[in-house]
Amino acid sequence: MSQPSLAHNVADMEFRHLSDDQLESYIDIVARSRADHPFERRLTLGEARVWTLTDPDFKPEGSWVAYLDGEAVGYADVVIEESRIAMGMNDGYIDIEVVPEHRCKDVEQQLLALCLDYLRSKGIGKARSRSHVTDSWRRGLLEPESFAEEYRVYSLLRRGRSAVPP
């Protein structure tokens, strides 16, 4: 796995581990990063907390909020599921989100490097990540690092915003 190229001076970018006071930044980054996905909606504070800080497999030291010139522009985390490790699997899951106006400017490359270094430090040999069909920027990040499509997932989605009938 190659080291990221430095389009920005590393000193310009600050990385903070996710904590309760970072959740609003996390929510904003995820919402902006996924805005082009037709069925995404903005997470609530409670949902964000459940997906991160209160998940027993989530470790704050394996998460980073990226700030560039004081603005939250990216987020990444690594989740190593203890149940998978207990069953003999040797993998971890990487999630990276970057706001559109800061993609391809080294933010995601630095976040990926942090994630891969974290996995290595834990002795994990395989990384997994997801990519929606519309995420060409994410495929452009992952494929040069030897990630390959493993399988496809199809989602049945309900159209419209009306209330779901009882």
Secondary structure, DSSP 8 states (H G I E B T S, - for coil): ------SS-GGGEEEE---GGGHHHHHHHHHHHTTTSTT-----HHHHHHHTTTSTTEEEEEEEEEEETTEEEEEEEEE--HHHHHTT--EEEEEEEE-GGGTTTTHHHHHHHHHHHHHHHTT--EEEE---TT-HHHHHHHGGGT-------------S-S----
